[in-house]
Amino acid sequence: MKDEPRSHPFRDSSQDAASADRIPDTQQTRAPAYRLAFTDQDFMTREELRPIRLQLELLKPQMIMDERGIETTVVLFGGARIPEPAKRDSAKTSALADLSPYYDEARRFAQLMTERSLESYGRKWVIVTGGGPGVMEAGNRGAADAGGQSVGLNIVLPHEQAPNAWVTPDLCFNFHYFAIRKMHFLMRAAAVVVFPGGFGTMDELFESLTLIQTGRMKSIPFILFGKDWWEKVVNWDQLAEAGVISPEDLQLFAIVETAEEAIRVIDGWKTPC
């Protein structure tokens, strides 16, 4: 975060935190009770402090993106296991290898959107991904290809997980709470783009569509890549025919095949009646 001028005459918290590290080493100063509350990790991770941690996790990315002037984003969801075409031979299954062209399409789409973003000096249409590998990597990589910035919203997982190399470092965040991470995906979203993926992708797809369907979120361009894929994994017509969704709900999203087609959908998007 950028340094802000002090607006009061009191010592700030960073000064006192530094001073606290230089105190004499005594039995009293080594006791956990003596630690400054905001620097005491044992205290901050207590069960009772969960509401504070939730608030902090909401505030930190919000404040940083505000300071960077980011106004709107393009959310890119998709499978972490989809390889780039050059590495398709390393895919665990042939079916997964066959999905590798979506890596290039995601990269191309992100590049085109970032070129548009640069027209607003990186304030609008900023690519945001989950910050991981696969389609997420392709999205951040495409933004870098265009010479622009992109956001990565990583999450701490039980297995080793690290940001991909193309996330803009100053916009690379890490979350403990899935719920807060999901909020940050959609708080600035001007469009949502979904590529083939697994449980995480499906979760993000249907949760976002539910928010739009129920009016909790305004309708924005919502695009799925890959007609063959989506019609195989979801029987959209059956949902409407059974009455569990309305036929009009099928107009909440569009299915495309190429990055250029997705751009046209965004430019021509009309809010469903």
N, C-alpha and C positions, 0 to 999 in steps of 0.2 A: 504494500500500500504506500501511497505517497505520503511524505511528511506534511502534517498540517501545522500551521502556526499555533502556538499555545495561546488560548483565549482566557487564561486565568493565571493568577500569581502563584498557584500551588505547585509543588513538585509533582511531576507526572509519575505514572505507575512504572514506566520503564526505568526511570532514575532510581526509584526505591528498590526495584527488583535487582538492579546492579549493586546497589549499596548492601542489600541483604546478603549477597554472595561474598562480601568482604568483611563480615563480622567475625569476632573472635570465635574460635572453636571451643565451645564449652558444652557441658552436659545439657544445659538448658537450650542452647542454640541448635544442638543436634536433634532435639525432640521434635517429632512431627507437628505438635501443636504450635510450634514457633514459626513454622513456614508461613509465608504470605499465602493467603487462600488462593489467589489466582495463579500462583506458580506451583501449587501443591498438587501434583498429578494424582496422588492417592485420594485426595479430597475431591478433585474435579471428576473423578471416575466413579464416585459413589453412586449407588442406586438413587438416592434422593436428589442428586444433581442432574438427573436426566432432562428435566425441563430446561435447564440452563444450557446443557449441551445441544439440545435441539435448536434452541434460539441461536447459539453461536454458529452452528452449522448452516443455518439459514442466512445469518448475517454476513459471514465472511465472504462467500462468493458474490452475494448481492452487492456488497460495498465495493469489492474489487472490480466487478463488471461495470458498476456505476462510474467508478473513477476512470475506467478505460473508455467510457462513453458508449458502451454497447447498448443499443436500443432494441433491436430485433434480431432474432436468430432463426436459423434453419436447422431443425432437429433431424439427425440422421441416425436411424436405428438399423441394426442388422447383425447377422451372425458373427460371433467372435472366431469361429472355426473355419470360415470361408477363406481359402488361401488366395494369394495373388497368382495369376496364371503362371508366372515363372516358377512357382513353388507347388504347383498342383500335384506333382508326383509324390509330395510328402503328405498329402491328405490321407486321412484314415480310411476313407471309402471312396469308391469310384464316383458315387453319387455326389459326395462332397466336392470332389475334384471338378465335377461338371458344373458346380455353382461358381467356379472361379471367375468367369466373365463378369459376374456382378461386382467383384472387387474393382475391376477397371471401370465399370459403369458408375459406381459410387465415387471413384476418384475423379472421373470426368465431370460428373454432376457437381461435386464440391468445388472443382476448379472454376466451372462456369459461374456458380453462385458467388464465389469469392471475388471473381473479376467484377461482378456487379456490386459486391460489397465495397470494393475499393473506390467505387464512384462516390460513395458516401463517407470516404476516409475510414472505412472499417467500422462504422457505427451501426449499419443495418445489414441484414442478410448474412450474419456471421454463422459459420458452420459450428454446430455443437454435437459432439458424439459422447459415447460412454468412455472414451479415452483408451480403450483396449485394442486388441488385435483384430484381424479380419476386416469386416466392412467398416468398423470404427476407424481402424488405421487408414483405410482407403480414404475416408472422408477427411481426416486431418491432413493426410498426404496431398490430396487434391487442393486443399486450401493453401498449403505450402507451395505447391506447383505454381499457383497464381501469385505468389508473393504476399499473401495476406495472413491474417491471424485466424486461429480457430480455438474452440474451447474443448476441453476434455473433462468429463465428470466421472472420475474413477470411484470405485467402491472397494473397501477392504473386504477381501474374501479369505476363507480358510486356506485355500491354496495360494501359491505365490502369484501375485498379480502386479504388473507395473504399467505405467503409461506408455503408449507407443511414442516413437521418437519424433513424430511430427506435430504433436500438440504444442501450441505456443506455451513456453514454460510459465510465463506470468499468468496464464489462463488455465493452468492444469490443477484441478482441484481433487481432493480426496474426501470421501464421505464414509461415515459409520452408519448413518441412517438411510435406508432405501427410500423412505417416504420423503425426506428432505431433498434427496437427489432427484427424485421424480418431479418435485415442485420446480426445481431449477431447470429441468429439461423444458418445461412448458411455460414458465412465467413470462418469457420474452418471445415465445415462438410465433413466427409469422408463417411458418409452413412446417409440416412434418412429413418426412420421407422414410419409408420402411422397406428394407430389402429382406430377402429370405433369411430366416434365422430360427433359433430354437425357443426354449421356454422363456428366456429373458425378452427376446424380440416379441413373442406373442403376448406376453404380459404388458409390455409397453404399448403395443398396438391396440389391444382391446381396452386397456385402461384409458388411453387417450381418446379413443372413439367413444367410450362411455361418457366421458366428460362433455364431449361435444353433443352427443345424442341427448343427454339430460339437460342441456342448457347451462351446465356449470362452466363451460368454456365456449367462447364464440367459435363459429365455424371458420376454419382457415384451410388453405390448400393442404389436402391430406392424400398422399400419393404412395401407392404400393408398386414396387418394381417386380415384374415377372408374372404375367397372366397365367402361364402354365403352372407355376409354383403355387400361387395363391388359390387357384381354383381346385388344385389337388388337396391342399392341406385344410382348406375351409370351404364347406359347401354353403356359399352365401345365399343361393336361391332357396335352399332348404330352410334356412333360418327365417327368411321372409315368408315362405309358403306355410311354414308351421305357425307363424304368427308370433314367434318369440321376439322378432324385431319387425318394424314396419317396412313395407316396400320402399318408402322414401328414405329409410336409413341407408340403403344401398347407394344413395347419391351423396353420402357424406365423404366418400373417397373416390379416387380414380386409380386405375391400374395402367401402368405404362411399361414400355420396354427399354427406352433409351433416355439418356440424360437430356437430350434436346427436347424430347417429347414431354418430359417432366417440367422443363422450363416453360413450355407453351401452356401446360395446365396451370402453372402458377400465375402466369400472366393473364390467362383468360378465366381465372376462377370466379365463379359466381356463388354466393351463399345459397344453399338449397332452401327452398321455401318451406 
